[in-house]
């Protein structure tokens, strides 16, 4: 069974004062509960312990039927705000995480050097893997996690378990990073670790790197209670999950609980898109009522037992509160509750269509083959034969070159050495 982790809760409207101070939150919580177990998935949520501190308390108080509550450390957001991460900032984040979440992401140090002032999430041209300082990055990450666990234990909040985020540039460096973490964190604290996630920053963002990262996970050496939970960061498409699906089907992920977080569907109302099971992808929400908007409305009715008016449905999705009031008059409490349920139903139906697609390719050989071929990723089908390092190298030699790669190069491969080392220093 997979675990879908809904991030970007601010997009959902369920954290608005209007939802929390009305019976709407009870209906929304029931909707969350009704999703659990559907399409081979449990459903959890994620909040940011730096930028969404209040969400931790509110989710725990009002939305109790999420399978688990995950929390991000907010390290990236702190940096993008132009701030320096201090020890006090870390302690403040650990406090929020340990009070309100089951799984907590750690502050990880990323072993890359940038050639410019900024580097986009999927950029591989202006960043390089810093092998020379790799061990230092890993040790500093291990120290962060040690302090995080000690904070949890000292405050008797063992509900919360930190996630190890592993960085690397190949199978061996991922293994080395994990070894350094486990050596840095005292043995008596290992029991409080909640699982593993493999970062992409030092490896790359192409389909080939997604495959290599997943194979690298299968080769890690860690206690079962740590390695039996894998979290995949930032899944925006079914395609991104194909490596996990392939290794699940081959047996390489037997006994491993796989969770993944996504904002792609929670942002659907805000961004105006919806994941259609029939079309196997996101489609733009129409301006006027159409066959597609009718399909979305029927999805919501089928999944959650609503009976919807097409005009109220369309205007709830498309209009601001003011525009809705201008058109329909000031809404009463019952109408506000209905609008919140429609918006959240839209989001959850999109999520369920996505997980239905994931479940289909996980359990149905024909659907898996068809989808892989549609994506132009036929070499992935041969991952069924990969079960150790020797067969991995065989697959890379015979099929790896046929899969798109966006790999992070080593610092030593850079053309302008002086500029890069200046940046590194």
Secondary structure by P-SEA (a helix, b strand, c coil): cbbbbbccccccccccaaaaacaaaaaaaaaaaaacccccbbbbbbbbccccaaaaaaaacccccccbbbbbcaaaaaaaacccccaaaaaaaaaaaaacccbbbcccccccccccccccccccccccccccaaaaaaaaaaaaaaaaaaaaaaaccccbbbbbbbbbccaaaaaaaaaaaaaaccccccccccbbbbbcccccccaaaaaaaaaaaaacccccccccbbbbccccccccaaaaaaaaaacccccbbbbbbbcccccccccbbbbbccccccccccccccaaaaaaaaaaaaaccccccaaaaaaaacccaaaaaaacccccaaaaaaaaaaaaaaaaaaaaaaaaaaaaaaccaaaaaaaaaaacccccccccccccaaaaaaaaacccccccccccccccccccaaaaaaaac
